[in-house]
Amino acid sequence: MQDNTTKAVISLLDNAVYRVVDGKLEQVDKPKDGFGEQTIYWQDGKPHRYKVSYTKR
């Protein structure tokens, strides 16, 4: 069995959400202001796209 792993280093001090697509790590954008929501859409077993929205009080 071959080991095809790749490692990435991230800071655990930063509040963030990440997604991995085809071996590449990508930080998901944060909501700009107020109360936020991040929605990830999957297609064929992979995270395909995401939506970031927010509301203000």
C-alpha positions in Angstrom: 0.0 0.0 0.0 1.4 3.4 -1.0 1.3 6.4 1.3 0.0 9.3 -0.7 -0.4 11.8 2.1 0.4 15.5 2.0 0.6 17.5 5.2 -0.3 21.1 5.7 0.5 23.4 8.7 -2.2 25.7 10.0 -2.3 28.0 13.0 -4.6 26.8 15.8 -4.6 30.4 17.1 -6.7 31.7 14.2 -10.4 31.1 14.1 -11.0 29.7 10.6 -12.8 27.1 8.5 -10.9 25.2 5.9 -11.8 23.0 3.0 -9.6 20.5 1.1 -10.2 20.0 -2.6 -8.0 17.7 -4.7 -5.2 17.9 -2.1 -5.2 21.7 -1.8 -6.1 23.4 1.5 -8.2 26.6 1.2 -9.4 28.9 3.9 -13.1 29.6 3.6 -13.9 33.4 3.6 -15.3 34.8 6.9 -18.6 36.7 7.1 -17.7 40.4 6.8 -19.8 41.7 9.6 -22.5 40.8 12.1 -23.8 37.3 12.4 -22.6 35.0 9.7 -23.2 31.7 8.0 -21.0 29.5 5.7 -22.6 26.9 3.5 -20.5 24.3 1.6 -22.1 22.6 -1.4 -20.8 19.1 -2.4 -20.7 17.5 -5.8 -19.5 14.0 -6.6 -18.0 13.6 -3.1 -16.0 16.8 -3.2 -16.7 20.3 -1.8 -17.7 22.1 -5.0 -18.5 25.7 -3.9 -19.4 27.6 -0.9 -21.6 30.6 0.1 -20.9 33.1 2.9 -23.7 35.3 4.1 -24.3 37.6 7.1 -26.9 39.6 8.8 -26.6 42.8 11.0 -28.6 43.6 14.0 
